[in-house]
Amino acid sequence: MASMAGVAAAVGNQLKRPARLQRSIAMADDAVISYVKAHEQENLTELFEFLRIPSVSAQPAKHGKDIERAASMLASMMRSAGVENVELVKTPGNAIVYGDWLHAGPNAPTVLLYGHYDVQPPEPLDLWTTPAFEPTLRDGRIYARGSTDDKGQVHAQIKAIEAHLKTTGKLPINVKFFYEGEEEVGSKNLDEAIEAHKQRLACDVVLISDTAQKGENDPAITYSLRGLIYFQVDVTGPNSDLHSGTWGGALANPNEALVQALAKVKDAKTGKVKIPGFYDNVKVTPAERAALKKSGMSEAALKKAMGITALWGEKGYTGSERTTLRPTFEINGIYGGYQGDGAKTVIPSHAHAKVSMRLVAGQDASKIQKNFVKFLKTQFLPGVDVKVTQLSQGYGAKVPLDHPAVQAAARALQQAYGKKPYYLAEGGSIPVVATFQKVLGVDTVLMGFGGHDENAHAPNEFFRVANYHRGTQAVARFFSEVAKERL
């Protein structure tokens, strides 16, 4: 990743673009933004109709037809906006909605828009103030399942396209759309679809609006995401539970063997993960640390948010850096033996654990998986059998802060919000970002307009109306700004 001086150079570089192009874009922008503002109520009405469709991908028996309706409506809205070649791309699961507009010419950048039209289950229903699929405007917020994750943000992208095409009859860039319907159930058919259509999806950069801002009025660009590997560890000892008085002391207790082995994965003094090769290619630059110092939570805020009295983790890094820019190893669940009321003195026949690792860009998930299994099995006491099963795997991803499209997004956000955006590193995962890097060879701009407090995946999910409108303007401006760049 380049230095902050490189970022400044990238910002200034766009000023060298042909003056005639910049003047033309600026004049068009005025009309485009005026169109967005004039159609705010109309846009909300259409969004509410989209939100009324219960496109819950986790409940196909109940909502399979609703998923189809949502995909069809999304395709219809894209066509109405002026998008061409719109179609529902079949997969073994839910359809992917594709479309494009490719008349800006071969020298103009091509941007691929990704998002999802499926939503989380609304349960528990009794915790909603108003029904999950009856969108309600209350206190400047749109309350509905999918409002912020991700229908509202997808709709903002489409309305930004419409504003350009309805006012100028053209876009300053080429665009392609790839909206899926299985994100909330793990995108199990997405990687295969991207691979199958990689020539059709060829682009210069991807734009995703499915992330959060720094605060209600603080725009942000997310530049780093962590990947994830998840394992089930099963330990088997005697062929049945044993009386601890009769047999205790003569064999390795599976519970004890498991906790001792897991404890050896991480150094108790430094917090470092001891799996061989775990930190290969893990880099945190001064520019990243400087950006995170501005946008990350303080030590006091972290402790307050988690309800703890002290932080602990990898030495040499702040709490915010550990939760975003550094890889981790965590025990997510552990169980074995008697767990009922009262006492039962047994040595359990078996013990189990769920463990995961958050990986950052540069780490080889497949290599780490192999090294972890080999390392862990050597840490167990004798006399037990150990089985390690990988349940999921996803890679981390990072986009350079001085990437021309990132800087175009920064200018667009500053124009829409009246302030410079923050640069955020997220501890969570959006696996498709790594897939786009691997299969298409392109980076992703993560420019979202939601908030961490907007109850995504929870009852009373909402999307702030002001940020829906500002987000639409920001995406429209991004198209104009990225047209000034050579990607």
Protein Blocks (a to p, Z undefined) as FASTA:
>chain_A
ZZfklmmmmmmmmmmpcfklmmmmmmmmmmmmmmmmmmmmmmmmmmmmmmmpccbfklmm
lmmmmmmmmmmmmmmmmmmnopahiacdddfbdcdddddddfnojkbccddddddfbdcd
fbdfklpfbdfklccdeehiacdehklmmmlmmmmmmmmmmmmmmmnopafbdcdddddf
klmnopammmmmmmmmmmmmgcfbdcddfbdcfblklccddfbdcddddddddddfdfbd
cdfklmgopaccfklmmmmmmmmmpcfklopafbehklgoiacdfklmmmmmmmmccfkl
mmmmnopabdcddehiafklmmmmpccdddfbdcedjfbehjdddddfbdcdddddddde
hiafklmmmmmmmmmmmmpcehiacddddfbdcddddddfklmklmmmmmmmmmmnopac
dddddfbdcfklmmmmmmnopacddddfbdfklogoiahiacdfklmmmmmmmmmmmmmm
mmmpcZZ
